[in-house]
Structure formats: structure tokens, C-alpha cells
Amino acid sequence: MTQRIDRSGYWRKVLAGAALFMLSGIALPGIGTAQDMIVPSSVNPQVRNGNTPYLVYDGAAGRAGAPLAVFLPGTNGVTAGAPRLMLRMLADQGYRVIYLSYNDRVAATNICPQAPPGCFAAFRGSRLFGGGGPEPTSRAEAIVPRLTQLLRYLDREHPDGGWGQYLTPDGPAWPRIVMSGLSQGAGMAAFLAKRYPLKRVVLFSSPWDFRLPGRRPASWLFDASATPPDRWWAERHARENTTVEIARAYDALRIPRNHILVFDGPPPPDATGKNPFHGSTVKLVQYLPQWRVMYGVDQPWQRRSK
């Protein structure tokens, strides 16, 4: 069964989560210490679109075997809206962490529901790797080349930092990398996990790729996965607008039911827009225990030395 997160006693849970965060001894690194902001065009001058800064948290420096967690934002995501609380928690628990911006101005669901069957796969393939399709993307601005260039940049600028362990001659060392994201970014992480054996894939409220009529899940969701099922984790909010379509997509992806969490808390008090629950689950401290489960923290390589 999916794990449901009850929405009752909201502020009690918020306060309890904040207390847990403080009592756990999790430090929040600041800019200039464990966090760097790197403008994509400074890594590759060919980047023109999606030039909002990357965030890099070096919380796992010096820890042998520490994986890299990459987070991809949703449509129109910007660095100012990054889920910093969650990213800093991951860094303090032993992950290297990258918030990877990209050209996310148009979503697949804006283009593909009534297009030919291969539209969703072509859209995501182009945005990940570069090329033509319904929304052409230059190779320099595609997600995988961006990650490759950033890792090479970090390895070059910090030769003793161990960034080379996440690279192979052909690109990222996928078995050492956790790919995650929100909304469009989660769909990109899922598409990538189908094609490469990731260490883990963590999906927040996406994908919900569907075709009309009938809102049937897109065909790529049923493809065989290079990442084994037990490495897939996912979340949806019970009251976000596309929760039914997301649930169908998770079934098509064959994510184990006990790896799917259903959140049901209210949105932040300052939330606006027609879908205020979408995205709230990567930002509210009440969900910190669930983030820890989804990302698999408290592994042996993460334990602090006494």
C-alpha cells in the first residue's frame, strides 16, 4: 500500500518537524561555506537559456563512497525558489548536492497530450540530451551535458575535492548519482532512470504525461527500466490538481507501492496560484522525515564519526 501522510494537526507537525530538525544537529551551511552559486554560462558560454544559477552543496567532502544527489526544478523554476531546506538536509546527511537549473520554460503537457504518441518521449529526450523534437534543445543547454560540464568544472576548479568520482570518460557515473526533481524535473529524472542504472531516483509530484482522449499514460512510462524497481521512490500530494494522473503514471512506472508516499498537509500560508499543493512537499519542514526516507539517508556511509 502507498504510505499516506495525514494532514491533521498541521501546526503541531510543523513545530515537531522544526524541533526534530534542531535536535538532530543538522547544520544549515551558508553561502560561501558549503554552498556555491555557479552561473551556467560561466561553465559553458554556449548556454543562453535557463541561465539561473546552479547551487552546489559540498556537504560530503572527504567521505569515501558518498553519492551525488541532483535536483531538477519544475517548469519556470528559478534558484530563488529552490527547496534549500531539503537540499541542506541532504548535504548535512552526507550527500554531495547539486540544484541543476535548465531551460524549463515549457512543459511537455503544454504540447503533447493531443500530439502523436511519441511526443512525450521526444520532448524529454531532447531536453535531456539535446536535439530536435517538439521543443528543440541545443546540446549545450540540455540537462545531461549541463551536468557533465558542471562536474568537469568542479573537478577542474577543486582538484582535491573528489568530483571526478562522479564522471566517466563518456559522462556522468550514473550508479553513483541520485536523480530527483519536482514536476517537470521529476519527469526528466524518471525518463533518465529508464535509460541509465541510477543509484536512486526520487520523484516529487510527477510525471503525469498523458494522452487525450482518455488521459491515458504516455507510452514511455511503460518502457523497461535500467534502474531497478527498489531504487525508485515517489511522492504525490492527495489534493494537487493532477494527483489521479500522477498515481496512474507511478503504476505505469511500476514503482513499488511501499515506495510511494501520499502527502496530505495544507499548503504554506503564503501559497498562491490554482494548484497550491503542488510543490509544497519539497519545502515544508513537516515533511523532513519523509524526505529522509525517500532519499535513503542514515546509510553507513553517512554516519558521523564519533
Phi, psi and chi 1 to 4 in degrees:
 res  aa     phi    psi   chi1   chi2   chi3   chi4
   1 MET       -  150.0  -62.0  177.4   61.7      -
   2 THR   -68.5  150.6   54.7      -      -      -
   3 GLN   -89.0  121.7  -58.7 -178.6   46.0      -
   4 ARG  -102.3  133.7 -169.1  177.0 -172.5   87.9
   5 ILE  -101.6  111.8  -51.0  -55.1      -      -
   6 ASP   -67.7  146.3 -168.6    2.4      -      -
   7 ARG   -96.6    1.0   60.4 -171.0  173.0   93.0
   8 SER   -73.4  150.6   62.3      -      -      -
   9 GLY    62.3   46.1      -      -      -      -
  10 TYR   -55.6  -54.9  168.9   63.2      -      -
  11 TRP   -69.8  -28.8  -70.5  112.1      -      -
  12 ARG   -61.1  -41.3  175.6  176.0   52.8   79.6
  13 LYS   -70.2  -37.5  -69.3 -175.8  177.8 -178.6
  14 VAL   -60.7  -47.2  169.9      -      -      -
  15 LEU   -65.8  -39.9  -67.2  173.0      -      -
  16 ALA   -64.5  -39.7      -      -      -      -
  17 GLY   -64.5  -41.1      -      -      -      -
  18 ALA   -63.2  -41.5      -      -      -      -
  19 ALA   -63.2  -42.2      -      -      -      -
  20 LEU   -60.4  -41.1  172.0   64.4      -      -
  21 PHE   -62.4  -40.1 -161.1   79.5      -      -
  22 MET   -75.4  -41.5  -69.5 -176.3  -71.7      -
  23 LEU   -70.7  -25.1  -68.7  173.3      -      -
  24 SER   -71.9  -11.5   65.6      -      -      -
  25 GLY    79.0   16.6      -      -      -      -
  26 ILE   -72.9  122.7  -65.5  175.8      -      -
  27 ALA   -89.9  149.5      -      -      -      -
  28 LEU  -106.2  100.7  -63.8 -177.1      -      -
  29 PRO   -64.8  148.3   22.8  -32.4      -      -
  30 GLY  -108.3  167.7      -      -      -      -
  31 ILE   -59.9  135.7  -65.3  173.8      -      -
  32 GLY    94.5  -10.6      -      -      -      -
  33 THR  -111.9  -89.6   55.1      -      -      -
  34 ALA   -92.8   -7.6      -      -      -      -
  35 GLN  -117.2  135.8  174.6 -173.3  -42.2      -
  36 ASP  -122.3  145.6  -71.9  -35.4      -      -
  37 MET  -108.9  123.6  -60.2 -179.9   68.4      -
  38 ILE  -126.3  121.7  -58.7  173.1      -      -
  39 VAL   -74.7  127.2  176.6      -      -      -
  40 PRO   -54.6  -38.2  -29.9   37.1      -      -
  41 SER   -70.2  -16.5   57.9      -      -      -
  42 SER   -77.1  -21.3   69.6      -      -      -
  43 VAL   -85.1  -42.6  176.6      -      -      -
  44 ASN  -139.9  108.2 -173.9  -17.6      -      -
  45 PRO   -61.5  -13.6  -22.3   33.6      -      -
  46 GLN   -77.0  -10.2  -65.7 -179.5  -20.4      -
  47 VAL   -74.2  124.7  170.8      -      -      -
  48 ARG  -118.0  -38.8  -63.1  -71.6 -175.1  -88.3
  49 ASN  -103.8  150.4  -61.4  -58.8      -      -
  50 GLY    64.5   46.6      -      -      -      -
  51 ASN   -96.5   16.1 -159.3   34.5      -      -
  52 THR   -67.8  144.5 -173.6      -      -      -
  53 PRO   -61.4  146.9  -25.4   35.5      -      -
  54 TYR   -76.5  152.4  -56.1  135.6      -      -
  55 LEU  -113.4  135.6  -63.2  178.5      -      -
  56 VAL  -128.1  121.8  179.1      -      -      -
  57 TYR  -111.1  119.6  -64.4   83.6      -      -
  58 ASP   -99.2   44.2 -161.5    8.0      -      -
  59 GLY   -67.6  -19.0      -      -      -      -
  60 ALA  -101.9   16.1      -      -      -      -
  61 ALA   -54.3  129.1      -      -      -      -
  62 GLY    85.0   -2.4      -      -      -      -
  63 ARG   -96.3  112.3  -58.5 -169.7 -173.3 -170.3
  64 ALA   -62.7  134.9      -      -      -      -
  65 GLY    82.7    2.0      -      -      -      -
  66 ALA   -68.9  129.2      -      -      -      -
  67 PRO   -81.2  169.2   31.0  -34.6      -      -
  68 LEU  -104.4  131.3  169.2   66.3      -      -
  69 ALA  -107.2  121.9      -      -      -      -
  70 VAL  -109.2  130.3  177.9      -      -      -
  71 PHE  -115.8  127.3 -175.1   90.1      -      -
  72 LEU  -106.9  125.4  -59.0  172.1      -      -
  73 PRO   -73.0  170.6   27.3  -35.0      -      -
  74 GLY   -86.8 -174.2      -      -      -      -
  75 THR   -56.7  131.1  -56.6      -      -      -
  76 ASN    61.6   23.5  -65.3  -41.7      -      -
  77 GLY   -69.9  142.5      -      -      -      -
  78 VAL  -131.6  161.3  -66.2      -      -      -
  79 THR   -59.8  -34.7  -52.0      -      -      -
  80 ALA   -60.9  -25.7      -      -      -      -
  81 GLY   -99.6   12.7      -      -      -      -
  82 ALA   -62.8  145.5      -      -      -      -
  83 PRO   -77.8   72.7   30.2  -35.4      -      -
  84 ARG   -63.8  -35.2  -65.6  173.4 -171.9 -110.1
  85 LEU   -59.5  -46.5 -178.4   66.2      -      -
  86 MET   -67.0  -42.5 -175.4  173.7   72.4      -
  87 LEU   -64.8  -39.2  -58.7 -179.3      -      -
  88 ARG   -70.0  -35.5  -70.3  173.2  174.4  178.9
  89 MET   -60.2  -44.7  178.5  -86.0  -69.7      -
  90 LEU   -62.8  -42.3  -69.5  172.8      -      -
  91 ALA   -62.8  -43.0      -      -      -      -
  92 ASP   -69.3  -25.7 -164.5   77.7      -      -
  93 GLN   -82.9   -0.9  -67.4  -59.4  -52.3      -
  94 GLY   119.2   -6.6      -      -      -      -
  95 TYR   -79.0  145.7  -81.6   99.6      -      -
  96 ARG   -77.2  141.5  -70.0  -87.5 -178.7   67.9
  97 VAL  -134.0  134.1 -177.6      -      -      -
  98 ILE  -128.5  125.8  -69.8  175.3      -      -
  99 TYR   -93.1  111.8  172.4   91.0      -      -
 100 LEU  -106.8  104.4 -168.0   78.1      -      -
 101 SER   -74.6  159.3   57.5      -      -      -
 102 TYR  -160.5  178.5   60.2   99.0      -      -
 103 ASN   -77.9   95.2 -179.4   12.4      -      -
 104 ASP  -115.5   28.1   55.3   19.8      -      -
 105 ARG   -74.6  -23.8  -71.3  178.9  -64.2 -179.0
 106 VAL  -123.1  137.7  177.5      -      -      -
 107 ALA  -100.9  154.8      -      -      -      -
 108 ALA   -60.0  -35.0      -      -      -      -
 109 THR   -72.3   -9.4   49.8      -      -      -
 110 ASN   -80.2  -17.4  -62.1  136.4      -      -
 111 ILE  -119.0  -39.8  -63.1  174.3      -      -
 112 CYS   -97.2  -17.0  -65.9      -      -      -
 113 PRO   -54.5  -33.5  -30.9   38.9      -      -
 114 GLN  -112.1   11.8  -61.4 -173.3   71.0      -
 115 ALA   -87.5  174.7      -      -      -      -
 116 PRO   -55.4  156.9  -28.1   36.3      -      -
 117 PRO   -54.8  -31.3  -26.9   35.1      -      -
 118 GLY   -85.7    7.7      -      -      -      -
 119 CYS   -62.7  -46.6  179.4      -      -      -
 120 PHE   -61.6  -44.3  -78.8  103.7      -      -
 121 ALA   -65.2  -40.4      -      -      -      -
 122 ALA   -65.6  -40.2      -      -      -      -
 123 PHE   -61.3  -51.5  179.5   99.1      -      -
 124 ARG   -69.2  -37.3  -65.6 -164.0 -178.2  -80.9
 125 GLY   -62.5  -41.8      -      -      -      -
 126 SER   -65.8  -43.7  174.1      -      -      -
 127 ARG   -69.8  -28.0 -170.6  147.4  -75.4 -179.2
 128 LEU   -82.1  -42.4  -83.2  161.8      -      -
 129 PHE  -115.5  -14.5  -54.7  107.0      -      -
 130 GLY    94.8  151.5      -      -      -      -
 131 GLY   131.9 -171.7      -      -      -      -
 132 GLY   -79.0 -159.0      -      -      -      -
 133 GLY   117.9 -169.7      -      -      -      -
 134 PRO   -66.0  -21.0   22.7  -33.5      -      -
 135 GLU  -141.3   80.2 -176.4   70.0   12.2      -
 136 PRO   -55.5  142.2  -23.1   34.8      -      -
 137 THR  -133.7  130.1  -55.9      -      -      -
 138 SER   -66.9  153.4   71.1      -      -      -
 139 ARG   -60.9  -38.3  177.7  163.5  176.8   77.7
 140 ALA   -61.8  -30.5      -      -      -      -
 141 GLU   -99.1   -0.4  -66.1 -176.8  -22.6      -
 142 ALA   -75.4  159.4      -      -      -      -
 143 ILE   -65.8  -49.9  -69.5  169.2      -      -
 144 VAL   -64.9  -46.1  172.4      -      -      -
 145 PRO   -59.8  -36.3  -27.5   37.2      -      -
 146 ARG   -60.6  -47.1  -79.0  172.9  178.6  -99.8
 147 LEU   -63.2  -43.0  177.8   58.8      -      -
 148 THR   -60.3  -47.7  -56.4      -      -      -
 149 GLN   -65.1  -38.3  -69.4  -65.7  -31.2      -
 150 LEU   -66.2  -42.8  176.9   58.6      -      -
 151 LEU   -63.5  -40.4  -70.5  171.5      -      -
 152 ARG   -64.9  -39.3  -70.7  173.7  177.7  165.1
 153 TYR   -62.3  -47.2  170.2   88.6      -      -
 154 LEU   -63.8  -38.7  -68.9  168.1      -      -
 155 ASP   -66.7  -35.9 -170.0   41.3      -      -
 156 ARG   -73.5  -42.3 -177.4  172.5   63.9 -109.0
 157 GLU   -77.5  -24.6  -64.9  -64.2  -45.8      -
 158 HIS  -131.0   71.3  -53.9  -78.5      -      -
 159 PRO   -61.4  -22.0   20.3  -32.0      -      -
 160 ASP   -98.3    7.5  -62.4  -34.8      -      -
 161 GLY   -87.1   -8.5      -      -      -      -
 162 GLY    79.0   15.3      -      -      -      -
 163 TRP   -68.5  -21.9  -70.8   98.6      -      -
 164 GLY   -65.1  -18.4      -      -      -      -
 165 GLN   -67.8  -14.7   66.3 -175.8  -53.2      -
 166 TYR   -98.9   14.3  -50.2  112.6      -      -
 167 LEU  -125.6  149.8  -76.6  165.1      -      -
 168 THR  -124.1  171.6   71.9      -      -      -
 169 PRO   -58.6  -23.0  -27.7   37.1      -      -
 170 ASP   -97.8   -6.2  -60.9  -37.9      -      -
 171 GLY   143.0 -154.5      -      -      -      -
 172 PRO   -62.2  145.6  -25.5   36.0      -      -
 173 ALA   -85.4   84.6      -      -      -      -
 174 TRP   -56.2  -38.0  -62.0  117.1      -      -
 175 PRO   -64.1  -10.0  -25.8   36.9      -      -
 176 ARG  -105.0    7.0  -56.4 -152.3   65.6  175.3
 177 ILE  -122.4  133.5  -62.6  174.5      -      -
 178 VAL   -98.7  120.6  175.9      -      -      -
 179 MET  -101.1  132.8  -68.3  -61.6  -60.5      -
 180 SER  -146.9  171.4   62.9      -      -      -
 181 GLY   174.9  172.0      -      -      -      -
 182 LEU  -114.6  137.0  167.1   68.6      -      -
 183 SER    57.2 -122.2 -164.5      -      -      -
 184 GLN   -54.5  -38.8  179.8  178.4  168.1      -
 185 GLY   -63.8  -36.6      -      -      -      -
 186 ALA   -66.2  -38.5      -      -      -      -
 187 GLY   -62.2  -37.8      -      -      -      -
 188 MET   -66.8  -41.0  -63.4  -59.5  173.1      -
 189 ALA   -62.1  -41.6      -      -      -      -
 190 ALA   -64.5  -43.8      -      -      -      -
 191 PHE   -61.4  -39.5 -166.2   88.0      -      -
 192 LEU   -68.1  -39.8 -164.5   63.4      -      -
 193 ALA   -65.2  -26.3      -      -      -      -
 194 LYS   -66.2  -27.2  -71.3  -79.9 -169.4  174.3
 195 ARG  -107.0  -19.0  -75.1  147.6 -176.0   81.3
 196 TYR  -134.2  147.9  -66.2   98.4      -      -
 197 PRO   -81.1   87.2   29.7  -33.5      -      -
 198 LEU   -74.4  158.7  -55.1  178.8      -      -
 199 LYS   -65.5  -36.3 -176.4  173.9 -176.4   64.8
 200 ARG  -167.5  153.9 -178.0  177.1  -73.8 -128.8
 201 VAL  -129.3  132.4   56.8      -      -      -
 202 VAL  -126.5  116.7 -179.6      -      -      -
 203 LEU  -111.0  128.6  -49.1  178.1      -      -
 204 PHE  -112.0  109.9  -71.7   92.8      -      -
 205 SER    58.0   42.8  -64.3      -      -      -
 206 SER   177.6  161.4 -170.0      -      -      -
 207 PRO   -84.2  164.2   31.6  -36.0      -      -
 208 TRP  -131.8   32.4   64.6   82.3      -      -
 209 ASP   -54.3  120.4  -64.0    7.5      -      -
 210 PHE  -142.0  157.2   62.8   81.6      -      -
 211 ARG  -113.4  147.5  -60.7 -168.9   62.3 -119.1
 212 LEU  -104.1  148.1  -63.4  172.9      -      -
 213 PRO   -80.7  166.8   30.9  -35.3      -      -
 214 GLY    93.2  -10.2      -      -      -      -
 215 ARG    52.6   44.9  -56.6  175.4   81.1   85.1
 216 ARG   -77.7  139.1  -64.6  163.0  -65.4  164.8
 217 PRO   -57.0  140.5  -25.4   35.2      -      -
 218 ALA   -60.8  152.0      -      -      -      -
 219 SER   -64.0  -32.8   56.7      -      -      -
 220 TRP   -64.0  -24.4   75.5  -95.4      -      -
 221 LEU   -63.1  -23.1  -64.6  164.1      -      -
 222 PHE   -92.7   -2.7  -62.6   92.1      -      -
 223 ASP   -61.6  154.4  -69.7  -11.6      -      -
 224 ALA   -61.4  149.6      -      -      -      -
 225 SER  -112.9  129.8  176.1      -      -      -
 226 ALA   -72.6  -25.6      -      -      -      -
 227 THR   -90.1  122.2  -58.5      -      -      -
 228 PRO   -59.6  153.0  -21.9   33.2      -      -
 229 PRO   -56.0  -35.6  -25.4   33.8      -      -
 230 ASP   -72.7   -3.9   62.9   -9.8      -      -
 231 ARG  -100.2    2.4  -60.8 -176.9 -166.2  174.3
 232 TRP   -95.7  132.7  -73.0   74.9      -      -
 233 TRP  -135.1  145.5  -73.8   84.0      -      -
 234 ALA  -151.8  158.6      -      -      -      -
 235 GLU  -139.5  149.2  167.8  -82.6  -27.8      -
 236 ARG  -144.6  154.1   61.7 -177.5  174.4   87.6
 237 HIS   -94.2  134.8 -164.0  -72.6      -      -
 238 ALA   -61.1  -22.6      -      -      -      -
 239 ARG  -116.6   12.0  -67.0 -175.0  -73.8  168.8
 240 GLU   -77.4  160.1   61.9 -176.6  -57.6      -
 241 ASN   -62.0  -33.2  -66.3   -9.5      -      -
 242 THR  -110.6   28.8   53.5      -      -      -
 243 THR   -61.0  -34.5 -167.2      -      -      -
 244 VAL   -66.5  -44.9  171.7      -      -      -
 245 GLU   -66.7  -36.2  -70.5   77.4   13.7      -
 246 ILE   -65.1  -43.4  -64.7  170.1      -      -
 247 ALA   -59.5  -41.4      -      -      -      -
 248 ARG   -64.4  -40.1  -69.4  173.3 -179.6  167.7
 249 ALA   -64.5  -41.2      -      -      -      -
 250 TYR   -63.4  -35.6  -69.6  168.5      -      -
 251 ASP   -65.0  -43.6  -76.0  -17.3      -      -
 252 ALA   -63.6  -35.7      -      -      -      -
 253 LEU   -72.9  -12.5  -69.8  166.3      -      -
 254 ARG    62.9   41.5  -64.9 -177.1  -71.9  -82.7
 255 ILE   -75.3  130.8  -58.0  174.1      -      -
 256 PRO   -54.0  138.1  -24.8   34.4      -      -
 257 ARG   -58.8  -35.8  -70.5  -62.8 -178.6   91.7
 258 ASN   -79.1    3.3   62.3  -16.9      -      -
 259 HIS  -106.0    8.0  -75.2 -158.6      -      -
 260 ILE  -111.6  122.1  -59.8  172.1      -      -
 261 LEU  -106.6  133.9  -77.0   69.4      -      -
 262 VAL  -108.0  109.1 -179.3      -      -      -
 263 PHE   -85.2  150.3  -68.1    6.6      -      -
 264 ASP  -147.2   28.1 -160.3   14.0      -      -
 265 GLY   -85.3  163.4      -      -      -      -
 266 PRO   -70.3  162.1   23.7  -30.2      -      -
 267 PRO   -74.4  169.8   29.8  -36.0      -      -
 268 PRO   -58.1  149.6  -21.9   32.1      -      -
 269 PRO   -57.2  -27.6  -24.6   34.3      -      -
 270 ASP   -97.1   12.9   58.6  -10.7      -      -
 271 ALA   -66.2  143.9      -      -      -      -
 272 THR  -133.2  174.0   58.5      -      -      -
 273 GLY    96.2  175.1      -      -      -      -
 274 LYS   -82.6  -10.8  -63.6  179.8  179.8  179.5
 275 ASN  -135.3   65.4 -165.5    9.3      -      -
 276 PRO   -67.1  -19.3   26.1  -35.7      -      -
 277 PHE   -81.1  -23.6  -59.9   97.8      -      -
 278 HIS   -71.0  119.3 -177.4   63.7      -      -
 279 GLY    96.2  -16.0      -      -      -      -
 280 SER   -65.7  -24.6   65.9      -      -      -
 281 THR   -79.6   -3.4   51.6      -      -      -
 282 VAL  -103.1    5.4  -60.5      -      -      -
 283 LYS  -125.5  -25.2  -66.2 -174.7  176.9 -179.5
 284 LEU   -87.1  133.6  -64.3 -178.2      -      -
 285 VAL   -62.6  -23.5   69.4      -      -      -
 286 GLN   -60.2  -22.5   75.9  174.9   93.9      -
 287 TYR   -94.3    6.5  -64.0  124.7      -      -
 288 LEU   -54.2  -43.9 -173.7  145.0      -      -
 289 PRO   -60.8  -34.6  -24.2   36.3      -      -
 290 GLN   -72.4  -37.1  -74.4   72.1   47.5      -
 291 TRP   -58.5  -42.4  -60.5  -20.9      -      -
 292 ARG   -61.2  -39.9  -67.2  168.8   65.9   89.4
 293 VAL   -66.1  -47.7  169.9      -      -      -
 294 MET   -63.7  -38.1  -66.4  176.2   71.5      -
 295 TYR   -89.8   -3.3  -79.5   97.9      -      -
 296 GLY    68.2   42.5      -      -      -      -
 297 VAL   -74.4  175.8  -57.5      -      -      -
 298 ASP    67.8   32.1  -66.4  -31.0      -      -
 299 GLN   -83.1  163.4  -59.6  -61.4  -44.9      -
 300 PRO   -55.9  -36.8  -28.2   36.2      -      -
 301 TRP   -72.4   -9.7   51.3  -93.7      -      -
 302 GLN   -98.9   -9.5  -64.5  166.9  -47.2      -
 303 ARG   -70.9  136.5  -68.7  171.7 -172.4  155.3
 304 ARG   -71.1  144.9  -59.5  174.0 -175.8  -85.8
 305 SER   -73.2  143.3   58.4      -      -      -
 306 LYS   -77.4      -  -59.3  -64.1 -176.2 -178.7
